[in-house]
Amino acid sequence: MEAILLEYAWVLVVLIALEGLLAADNAVVMAVMVKHLPKVQQKRALFYGLLGAFVFRFAALFMITFLVNIWQIQALGAAYLLFISIKSLLDRGNDDHDALKKPRKKSGFWMTVLKVELADIAFALDSMLAAVALAVTLPELGDFHVGGINGGQFIVMLLGGIIGLVIIRFAARQFVVLLEKYPSLETAAFLIVGWVGVKLVVLTLAHPNLQIIDEAFPHSTLWKLTFWIVLAAIAIGGWVTAVMKNKK
């Protein structure tokens, strides 16, 4: 029994670390989305956005085995992330070329909240799929099941998800401050969004009901290394570029 509990503790630590990494990406995107609002509204938009995201994640945990079997949900998440990434990058490029023209009209408060929630839901699909992949490797603990998953495995996923949301809440506000100092970091942020969207595309194409690519590929060492190396390169490159521009 002690060995099983130690294994659960270790997976929870790994899951928290993974949620922390994914939460950092999510927090950057949320910071970009709310930074045009007045400071008081920024906090409210982050709060309402995360509240809706928490409700979604909590409800999704109870039907995770059902959601995992629907590849269309993963496809929608991938499409949304790629859409906001490409649109935002194109808008930034147009703004840079048309700097003397009238500034673009920004989204209002509730539209911003909606965008924050949709982005977090899309990111949540990625983190929840990763959480399921980790949790189901654990031995079953207890005789009850939730959402088609053993109760012990479900608790580990729930704790990891809650901690991830807490990290996002506190990190997002710090990233807003950072973006005010280094505005060009927005480009790197939306490149990261697009790259996470690509990851969801790969997961969708490898879904058991599609199998356009090998089902094992998204979980292979090659793909995982490629994903994290590219992600780190975007983040580091974006930071170096932003610092250099700020000095100029």
C-alpha positions as CSV (number, residue, x, y, z in Angstrom):
1,M,0.0,0.0,0.0
2,E,2.8,2.4,0.9
3,A,4.5,1.7,-2.5
4,I,1.2,2.6,-4.3
5,L,0.8,5.8,-2.3
6,L,4.4,6.8,-3.2
7,E,3.7,6.1,-6.8
8,Y,0.6,8.3,-6.6
9,A,2.6,11.1,-4.9
10,W,5.3,10.9,-7.6
11,V,2.8,11.1,-10.5
12,L,1.1,14.0,-8.8
13,V,4.4,15.9,-8.6
14,V,5.1,15.2,-12.3
15,L,1.5,16.3,-13.1
16,I,1.9,19.5,-11.2
17,A,5.2,20.3,-13.0
18,L,3.5,19.5,-16.3
19,E,0.5,21.7,-15.4
20,G,2.9,24.4,-14.4
21,L,4.6,24.4,-17.8
22,L,1.3,24.3,-19.7
23,A,-0.1,27.0,-17.4
24,A,2.7,29.3,-18.2
25,D,1.8,29.2,-21.9
26,N,-1.9,29.7,-21.0
27,A,-1.1,32.6,-18.7
28,V,0.9,34.4,-21.4
29,V,-2.0,34.2,-23.8
30,M,-4.5,35.4,-21.2
31,A,-2.2,38.3,-20.3
32,V,-2.1,39.3,-24.0
33,M,-5.9,39.1,-24.3
34,V,-6.7,41.4,-21.3
35,K,-3.8,43.9,-21.5
36,H,-5.8,46.4,-23.6
37,L,-8.4,46.7,-20.8
38,P,-8.1,49.2,-17.9
39,K,-6.2,47.7,-14.9
40,V,-9.2,47.2,-12.8
41,Q,-11.0,45.4,-15.6
42,Q,-8.0,43.2,-16.3
43,K,-8.3,41.5,-12.9
44,R,-12.0,41.0,-13.3
45,A,-11.6,39.6,-16.8
46,L,-9.0,37.1,-15.6
47,F,-11.2,36.2,-12.7
48,Y,-14.3,35.6,-14.7
49,G,-12.4,33.8,-17.5
50,L,-10.8,31.4,-15.0
51,L,-14.1,30.9,-13.2
52,G,-15.7,29.7,-16.4
53,A,-12.6,27.6,-17.2
54,F,-12.7,25.9,-13.7
55,V,-16.4,25.0,-14.2
56,F,-15.5,23.5,-17.7
57,R,-12.5,21.5,-16.4
58,F,-14.4,20.2,-13.4
59,A,-17.4,19.1,-15.5
60,A,-15.1,17.6,-18.1
61,L,-13.3,15.5,-15.6
62,F,-16.6,13.7,-14.9
63,M,-17.0,12.8,-18.6
64,I,-13.4,12.6,-19.6
65,T,-13.6,9.1,-21.0
66,F,-16.5,10.3,-23.2
67,L,-14.6,13.4,-24.4
68,V,-11.4,11.5,-25.2
69,N,-13.3,9.3,-27.7
70,I,-14.6,12.4,-29.6
71,W,-11.8,13.5,-32.0
72,Q,-14.0,16.4,-33.2
73,I,-13.5,18.1,-29.8
74,Q,-9.8,18.0,-30.1
75,A,-10.0,19.2,-33.7
76,L,-12.1,22.2,-32.6
77,G,-9.6,23.1,-29.9
78,A,-6.8,22.9,-32.4
79,A,-8.7,25.0,-35.0
80,Y,-9.4,27.7,-32.4
81,L,-5.8,28.0,-31.2
82,L,-4.5,28.1,-34.7
83,F,-7.1,30.7,-35.7
84,I,-6.3,33.1,-32.8
85,S,-2.6,32.6,-33.4
86,I,-2.7,33.3,-37.1
87,K,-5.2,36.2,-36.8
88,S,-3.3,37.9,-34.0
89,L,0.1,37.5,-35.9
90,L,-1.5,39.0,-39.1
91,D,-3.1,41.8,-37.1
92,R,0.3,42.7,-35.5
93,G,2.0,42.7,-38.8
94,N,-0.7,45.0,-40.3
95,D,-0.4,47.3,-37.2
96,D,3.4,47.5,-37.7
97,H,3.0,48.5,-41.3
98,D,0.1,50.9,-40.7
99,A,1.3,52.5,-37.5
100,L,0.1,55.9,-38.6
101,K,-3.4,54.8,-39.3
102,K,-6.3,54.8,-36.8
103,P,-5.7,52.1,-34.1
104,R,-7.8,49.0,-34.3
105,K,-10.9,48.8,-32.1
106,K,-10.2,46.5,-29.2
107,S,-12.7,43.9,-27.8
108,G,-15.0,45.1,-25.0
109,F,-14.9,43.6,-21.4
110,W,-17.3,40.7,-21.9
111,M,-16.0,39.8,-25.3
112,T,-12.6,39.7,-23.8
113,V,-13.8,37.4,-21.0
114,L,-15.4,35.1,-23.7
115,K,-12.1,34.9,-25.6
116,V,-10.2,34.2,-22.4
117,E,-12.6,31.3,-21.6
118,L,-12.4,29.8,-25.1
119,A,-8.6,30.0,-25.1
120,D,-8.4,28.4,-21.7
121,I,-10.8,25.6,-22.7
122,A,-8.7,24.9,-25.8
123,F,-5.5,24.7,-23.6
124,A,-7.4,22.6,-21.0
125,L,-8.0,19.9,-23.7
126,D,-4.2,19.6,-24.1
127,S,-3.5,19.5,-20.4
128,M,-6.4,17.1,-19.6
129,L,-5.2,14.7,-22.3
130,A,-1.7,14.8,-20.8
131,A,-3.2,14.3,-17.3
132,V,-5.2,11.2,-18.4
133,A,-2.2,9.7,-20.1
134,L,-0.3,10.0,-16.8
135,A,-3.1,9.0,-14.4
136,V,-4.1,5.8,-16.2
137,T,-0.6,4.5,-15.7
138,L,-1.3,4.3,-11.9
139,P,-2.6,1.2,-10.3
140,E,-6.3,1.5,-9.3
141,L,-6.9,2.7,-5.8
142,G,-10.3,2.2,-4.2
143,D,-13.4,0.5,-5.6
144,F,-15.3,3.6,-7.0
145,H,-15.1,5.1,-10.4
146,V,-15.7,8.7,-11.7
147,G,-16.3,9.5,-15.3
148,G,-15.1,5.9,-16.3
149,I,-11.8,6.4,-14.4
150,N,-10.8,4.8,-11.1
151,G,-11.4,7.1,-8.1
152,G,-7.8,7.3,-7.1
153,Q,-6.7,8.3,-10.6
154,F,-9.5,10.8,-10.8
155,I,-8.4,12.5,-7.6
156,V,-4.8,12.9,-8.9
157,M,-6.2,14.5,-12.1
158,L,-8.4,16.8,-10.1
159,L,-5.6,18.0,-7.8
160,G,-3.3,18.6,-10.8
161,G,-6.0,20.6,-12.6
162,I,-6.8,22.8,-9.6
163,I,-3.2,23.5,-9.0
164,G,-2.7,24.4,-12.7
165,L,-5.6,26.9,-12.5
166,V,-4.1,28.5,-9.4
167,I,-0.7,28.8,-11.2
168,I,-2.5,30.4,-14.2
169,R,-4.3,32.9,-12.0
170,F,-1.2,34.3,-10.3
171,A,1.1,34.0,-13.4
172,A,-1.3,35.8,-15.8
173,R,-1.2,39.0,-13.8
174,Q,2.6,39.0,-13.7
175,F,2.7,38.4,-17.4
176,V,0.4,41.5,-18.0
177,V,3.1,43.6,-16.2
178,L,5.8,42.0,-18.3
179,L,4.0,42.6,-21.5
180,E,3.6,46.3,-20.6
181,K,7.4,46.5,-20.4
182,Y,8.1,44.3,-23.4
183,P,5.2,44.6,-25.9
184,S,7.0,42.6,-28.6
185,L,6.6,39.5,-26.4
186,E,3.1,39.3,-27.9
187,T,4.5,37.8,-31.1
188,A,6.2,35.0,-29.2
189,A,3.0,34.4,-27.1
190,F,0.9,33.8,-30.2
191,L,3.6,31.7,-31.8
192,I,3.4,29.5,-28.7
193,V,-0.4,29.4,-29.1
194,G,-0.1,28.2,-32.7
195,W,2.5,25.6,-31.7
196,V,0.2,24.2,-29.0
197,G,-2.5,24.2,-31.7
198,V,-0.2,22.1,-33.9
199,K,0.2,19.7,-30.9
200,L,-3.6,19.2,-30.8
201,V,-3.6,18.7,-34.5
202,V,-1.1,15.8,-34.1
203,L,-3.2,14.3,-31.3
204,T,-6.3,14.6,-33.5
205,L,-4.7,12.9,-36.5
206,A,-3.5,10.1,-34.3
207,H,-6.9,9.6,-32.6
208,P,-7.9,5.9,-32.6
209,N,-11.0,6.8,-34.6
210,L,-9.0,8.5,-37.3
211,Q,-5.4,7.0,-37.2
212,I,-4.3,9.2,-40.1
213,I,-0.9,9.1,-38.4
214,D,0.5,6.4,-36.1
215,E,-1.5,6.4,-32.8
216,A,1.7,6.1,-30.8
217,F,3.4,9.0,-32.5
218,P,2.1,11.8,-30.1
219,H,3.4,9.9,-27.1
220,S,6.8,9.1,-28.7
221,T,10.1,10.5,-27.4
222,L,10.9,12.0,-30.7
223,W,7.7,14.1,-30.9
224,K,7.8,15.1,-27.2
225,L,11.4,16.3,-27.6
226,T,10.6,18.1,-30.8
227,F,7.6,19.8,-29.1
228,W,9.4,21.0,-26.0
229,I,12.6,22.1,-27.9
230,V,10.6,24.2,-30.4
231,L,8.5,25.6,-27.5
232,A,11.6,26.6,-25.6
233,A,13.2,28.1,-28.7
234,I,10.1,30.3,-29.3
235,A,10.1,31.4,-25.7
236,I,13.8,32.2,-25.5
237,G,13.9,33.7,-28.9
238,G,10.9,35.9,-28.1
239,W,12.5,37.1,-24.8
240,V,15.9,37.9,-26.4
241,T,14.2,39.8,-29.3
242,A,12.0,41.7,-26.8
243,V,14.9,42.8,-24.6
244,M,16.9,43.9,-27.6
245,K,14.0,46.0,-29.0
246,N,13.4,47.5,-25.6
247,K,17.1,48.6,-25.3
248,K,16.8,50.3,-28.7
